[in-house]
């Protein structure tokens, strides 16, 4: 592992300099290849202070503060966690890059898989396998089995080449919120089960109530990816550097988006939640993390719930959201062990029940559902229970790649041209295919 003071070499002007080393540096260096026995020989991290950077504000940030205070007050080693809000995921990623180049990097940071692959390409991340296997500080087989399948899978994705590079923070999924009262008024029986039915319902709602069916945010790449995956299509293959953007399923999805906006059945809004909670739309496609805020904002104004987005295969799938925790290398074994102990605690039953009860996130571990705290919360707020049981258990991440952030930005821009009518679905598909393939080929994974 590389000490933070030596990291300036890898970062130029605050922008990550991707190297061609892939996962090699993180797996082949003697210092990084520690064993569980080495971990058990590390001195206990008594009184160690660690810095934890995250993206959580409002009720989510309040939950983080509560949890950090709980850990600081109860952990047996006297570890002190200093938590710091860093804005959006993009702003957090930028802050981490700058800190690694200039000093003062955090010990633990939230990160998406694409961010993880950027960091590991530059040998600045600590693999967790030795900690997980440790007799003294590890995770048992029962604890592994307790993790929700999709959550565990995202810590050990194929792109990590056999390593575990992150551990759970909080997770949510892409669901479809619907106003049951407006549906009843429009003669709609329930949420759509296919994208054709989604379009039919949108037209029916417009004809009967004059309202738009849904509002979509400026970044529509997540909804587009969800459409593809619900049709059994994975948008791209990071290893082969190929895409499915010109597939028939993709063209169908782009045509649907174009038609929805052309006929004013949906519209773009910065805050789609406000459009839904104020009854300007009948549905919202968005993260289930917002169930808690909707409960507060809607109150008893109308009946509502959350369901899976439309599905067109026998195996339901939706997007899995939420950052994980990673350890950024400091070269200080006690410091890194303290970081791991905090991360392990955060993903355990009691901590996850606090996080899920205080927010709209779903717990990473199934055992949290049996705690008195979360059982009572889900009993009082059935929409949160529906989000877990109907949506979250079917969630999986997108295939991660170090080029993922750039691909997302590109797809977002092209989709906006589609909904504005500036390019045809076919033209958009061909552009996305060419540009994404080029980005994937230039990725450190290839």
Residue pairs with C-beta under 8 A, 6 or more apart in sequence:
1 29
1 31
1 32
1 123
1 126
1 329
1 330
1 331
2 123
2 124
2 329
2 331
3 329
3 330
3 331
4 100
4 103
4 105
4 328
4 329
4 330
4 331
5 103
7 100
7 101
7 105
7 122
7 124
8 101
8 102
10 16
10 17
10 19
10 100
10 101
10 122
10 123
10 124
11 17
11 97
11 98
11 100
11 101
11 122
12 101
14 94
14 97
14 98
14 101
15 97
16 97
16 118
16 122
17 122
18 118
18 121
18 122
18 402
18 443
18 444
19 121
19 122
19 444
20 444
21 121
21 122
21 123
21 444
22 121
22 161
22 444
22 445
23 120
23 121
23 160
23 161
23 163
25 32
25 120
25 121
25 122
25 123
26 32
26 120
26 123
26 125
26 127
26 163
26 165
27 33
27 127
27 161
27 163
29 123
31 331
32 123
32 126
32 127
34 130
35 130
35 133
36 130
36 131
36 133
36 134
36 135
36 138
38 130
39 130
39 131
39 133
39 134
39 136
39 137
39 337
40 134
40 135
40 136
40 137
42 333
42 334
42 337
43 333
43 334
44 77
44 334
45 77
45 79
45 334
45 335
45 337
45 338
45 341
46 77
46 78
47 77
47 78
47 79
47 80
48 77
48 78
48 79
48 80
48 334
48 335
48 338
49 79
49 80
49 81
49 82
50 79
50 80
50 81
50 82
50 106
50 107
50 108
50 335
50 338
50 339
50 342
51 81
51 82
51 84
51 106
51 107
51 108
52 68
52 81
52 82
52 83
52 84
52 106
52 107
52 108
52 109
52 342
53 83
53 84
53 86
53 92
53 95
53 96
53 106
53 108
53 109
53 110
54 61
54 64
54 83
54 84
54 85
54 86
54 92
54 109
54 110
54 169
54 323
55 85
55 86
55 87
55 88
55 89
55 91
55 92
55 110
55 323
56 63
56 64
56 85
57 85
58 293
59 292
59 293
59 358
59 359
60 170
60 289
60 359
60 361
61 85
62 358
63 354
63 355
63 358
63 359
64 83
65 83
66 354
66 358
67 346
67 351
67 354
67 355
68 81
68 83
70 351
70 354
71 79
71 81
71 342
71 345
71 346
71 351
72 79
72 80
72 81
75 341
75 342
75 345
77 338
77 341
79 338
79 341
79 342
81 108
81 342
84 106
86 92
86 95
87 95
89 110
89 112
89 115
89 323
90 405
92 109
92 110
92 111
93 111
93 115
93 118
93 405
96 105
96 106
96 109
96 111
96 115
96 119
96 328
99 105
99 106
100 124
100 328
105 328
105 330
106 328
107 327
107 328
107 330
107 335
107 336
107 338
107 339
108 325
108 326
108 327
108 328
108 339
108 342
108 343
109 325
109 326
109 328
110 169
110 323
110 324
110 325
110 326
111 119
111 166
111 323
111 324
111 325
111 326
112 323
112 324
112 400
112 404
113 154
113 157
113 159
113 166
113 324
113 397
113 400
113 404
114 400
114 401
114 402
114 403
114 404
114 405
114 408
115 405
116 125
116 160
116 165
116 166
116 324
116 326
116 400
117 159
117 400
117 401
117 402
117 404
117 444
117 445
118 402
118 405
119 125
119 326
119 328
120 160
120 165
121 402
121 444
123 329
124 328
124 329
125 165
125 326
125 327
125 328
125 329
126 326
126 327
126 328
126 329
126 336
126 339
127 163
127 164
127 165
128 155
128 163
128 164
128 165
128 166
128 167
128 327
128 340
129 163
129 164
131 137
131 138
131 337
131 340
131 344
132 138
132 139
132 164
137 337
137 340
137 341
137 344
139 344
143 348
143 365
144 152
146 349
146 365
146 366
146 367
147 168
147 347
147 364
147 365
147 366
148 171
148 362
148 363
148 364
148 365
148 366
148 392
148 393
149 393
150 171
150 320
150 392
150 393
150 394
150 395
150 396
150 397
151 168
151 171
151 320
151 364
153 396
153 397
154 166
154 320
154 324
154 396
154 397
155 164
155 165
155 166
155 167
155 168
155 324
156 162
156 163
156 164
157 397
157 399
157 400
158 239
159 238
159 239
159 399
159 400
159 401
159 445
165 326
166 324
166 325
166 326
167 324
167 325
167 343
167 344
167 346
167 347
168 324
168 325
168 346
168 347
168 352
168 364
169 322
169 323
169 324
169 325
169 346
169 347
170 289
170 322
170 323
170 355
170 356
170 359
170 361
170 364
171 320
171 321
171 322
171 361
171 362
171 364
171 392
171 395
172 287
172 288
172 289
172 320
172 321
172 322
172 360
172 361
172 362
172 387
172 392
173 287
173 288
173 318
173 319
173 320
173 321
173 362
173 387
173 391
173 392
173 394
173 395
174 222
174 223
174 226
174 285
174 286
174 287
174 288
174 309
174 318
174 319
174 321
174 391
174 395
175 285
175 286
175 287
175 288
175 306
175 307
175 308
175 309
175 318
175 387
175 390
175 391
176 191
176 192
176 283
176 284
176 285
176 306
176 307
176 308
176 309
176 310
177 276
177 283
177 284
177 285
177 286
177 294
177 304
177 305
177 306
178 190
178 191
178 282
178 283
178 304
178 305
178 306
178 307
179 276
179 279
179 281
179 282
179 283
179 302
179 303
179 304
180 302
180 303
180 304
180 305
181 302
181 303
181 304
182 205
182 209
182 211
182 279
182 282
182 302
183 189
183 190
183 205
183 282
185 208
185 209
186 201
186 204
186 205
186 208
186 209
186 282
187 204
187 208
188 201
188 204
188 205
188 282
190 307
191 283
191 307
191 308
192 198
192 200
192 201
192 310
193 310
193 311
194 310
194 311
194 312
195 227
195 230
195 231
195 252
195 253
195 256
195 310
195 312
197 310
198 213
198 256
198 310
199 256
199 259
199 260
199 265
201 213
202 212
202 213
202 214
202 260
202 265
202 266
203 263
203 265
205 211
205 212
205 213
205 265
205 282
206 212
206 213
206 263
206 264
206 265
209 282
211 279
211 280
211 281
211 282
212 264
212 265
212 266
212 267
212 280
212 281
212 282
213 260
213 265
213 266
213 281
213 282
213 283
214 265
214 266
214 272
214 281
214 282
214 283
214 284
214 285
215 266
215 267
215 268
215 269
215 272
215 275
215 276
215 280
215 281
215 284
216 223
216 266
216 267
216 268
216 269
216 272
216 285
217 268
217 269
217 270
217 272
217 286
218 268
218 270
218 412
218 416
219 408
219 412
220 257
220 412
220 415
220 416
220 419
221 408
221 411
221 412
221 415
222 319
223 257
223 285
224 253
224 254
224 257
224 411
224 415
225 235
225 319
225 398
226 285
226 309
226 318
226 319
227 249
227 253
227 256
228 234
228 235
228 244
228 247
228 249
228 250
228 253
229 235
229 317
229 318
229 319
229 396
230 309
230 310
230 311
230 312
230 313
230 316
230 317
230 318
231 249
231 252
231 253
231 312
231 313
232 249
232 312
232 313
233 244
233 247
233 249
233 250
234 244
234 399
235 243
235 244
235 245
235 250
235 398
235 399
236 242
236 243
236 244
236 245
236 399
236 401
236 407
236 436
236 440
237 243
237 399
237 440
238 399
238 400
238 401
238 403
238 404
238 440
238 443
238 445
238 446
239 445
239 446
241 437
241 440
241 441
241 443
241 446
242 437
242 440
243 432
243 433
243 436
243 437
243 440
244 250
245 429
245 430
245 432
245 433
245 436
246 429
246 430
246 433
250 429
251 425
251 426
251 429
254 415
254 418
254 425
254 428
254 429
255 425
257 415
257 418
257 419
258 418
258 419
258 421
258 425
259 265
260 266
260 419
261 267
261 268
261 419
261 420
261 421
262 421
266 281
268 419
269 275
272 281
272 284
272 286
273 284
273 286
273 290
273 293
273 294
273 297
275 281
275 284
276 283
276 284
276 294
277 294
277 297
277 298
277 301
279 301
279 302
285 309
287 321
287 360
288 306
288 360
288 362
288 387
288 388
288 391
288 392
289 321
289 322
289 359
289 360
289 361
290 360
291 306
291 360
291 381
291 383
291 384
291 387
292 358
292 359
292 360
292 381
292 384
293 360
294 304
294 360
294 383
295 381
295 383
295 384
298 304
304 383
305 382
305 383
305 386
306 383
306 386
306 387
306 390
306 391
307 386
307 390
307 391
308 316
308 318
308 390
308 391
308 394
309 318
311 317
316 394
317 394
317 395
317 396
318 391
318 394
318 395
318 396
319 395
319 396
319 397
319 398
320 395
320 396
320 397
321 395
322 361
325 343
325 346
325 347
327 336
327 339
327 340
327 343
329 336
330 336
345 351
346 352
347 364
347 365
348 365
349 365
349 367
349 368
349 371
350 368
350 371
352 363
352 364
352 365
352 368
353 363
353 368
353 371
353 373
353 374
354 373
355 361
355 363
356 362
356 363
356 368
356 374
356 377
356 384
357 373
357 374
357 377
360 384
360 387
362 387
362 388
362 392
363 369
363 374
363 388
368 374
369 375
369 378
369 388
377 384
378 384
378 385
378 388
379 385
398 404
401 407
401 440
401 443
401 445
402 443
402 444
402 445
403 436
403 439
403 440
403 442
403 443
403 445
406 439
407 435
407 436
407 439
407 440
410 432
410 435
410 436
410 439
411 432
411 436
414 423
414 428
414 431
414 432
415 428
417 423
417 428
418 425
418 428
423 431
440 446
